[in-house]
Amino acid sequence: MVKVLVVDDSAFSRQTIKKMLESVPGIEVIGVASDGIDAMAKTLRLKPDLITLDFEMPEMDGFSFLRWLMAQRPTPVIMVSSYSDTKTVFKALELGAVDFIAKPSRRASMELKNIEKDLVAKVMGIKGLNMDVLSRNLQLLGSDEGVQPEVQTSKIDIDVVAIGASTGGPPALQIILTKLPSDFPSGIIISQHMPRGFTGPLAERLNGLSKLRIKEAENGDEIQDGVALICPGGCHMTLSKRRGRVYVSLRDAVYEDKYIPSVDIMMMSAAEHYGNNTMGVVLTGMGSDGRKGMLEIKSKGGYTIAESEETAVVFGMPAEVIAAGAAKKVLPLTDIAAEMIRTAKG
């Protein structure tokens, strides 16, 4: 049973989220709070397994509460944020929030019901989350320590690296991408489970921190060395070839799709076009997205890496890849950039 505390200054939102979660076997809403001070008292008294947190609240805002929580009683937090609060989202992820749900509207509205499927999936997936790992990974953010790959003369001649991530992914991507040189000799494509409106700011933020060029992918973008393309939220990324060059082709996801953007779709397309010159990397996340894609890359002779349990905030996706026999290497997050550099084409 996952015990949840719902924190939101809107009575309508509190009750709507409470009803969504209480309708699911295995979830118990043990309390609701209207602001950060109320949430502090109820966190200490009720000891929830997970907290859903709105950030715009009176008395004590979400940031102040999150700082207190991670210092006093580290607990998984899923923030519930409006679409316009992208800076808030990434700041909260850096402070220790595990994931977020995008509110359809700032106003009290029945549209809030549209987040039910995503919210329930994330709450149920939190059971496998390791807060100690999350804390250690967050300490690595902003580190300017370079990577020193083993010196080896044999390269694998990788032309594209396809990276997939879900819960805990943005900090993990930051740790990897900020360790790569500007002249990294392969293209990089990324599918991070994230809604529309957030992948663009994620790409801009990572671009400002990294030596690589990082951008949100657009239809027709060419796969180029030293450039990382992040699939837009709400879309799936595939590749197409024209006159010997490979380009991005995006298509809209539909409501029935389980994982958006799909890591499997991206990786299978990469394997189709690049064959044994493809590298697949699956990072932290819940579910099984990436398993089929990594199996396809492996079957074409490509190189596959799964993040190890010691650093994965949620070990679901990497565990599925490993169990399927699709990972050539299992590495901690801190070693993945070095392995990418070591195996890249010369």
Secondary structure, 3 states (H helix, E strand, C coil): CEEEEEECCCHHHHHHHHHHHHCCCCEEEEEEECCHHHHHHHHHHHCCCEEEEECCCCCCCHHHHHHHHHHHCCCCEEEEEECCCHHHHHHHHHHCCCEEEEECCCCCCHHHHHHHHHHHHHHHHHHHECHHHHHHHHHHCCCCCCCCCCCCCCCCCECEEEEEECCCHHHHHHHHHCCCCCCCCCEEEEEECCCCCCHHHHHHHHHHHCCCEEEECCCCCECCCCEEEECCCCEEEEEEEECCEEEEEEEECCCCCCCCCCHHHHHHHHHHHHHHHEEEEECCCCCCCCHHHHHHHHHCCCEEEEECCCCCCECHHHHHHHHCCCCCEEECHHHHHHHHHHHECC
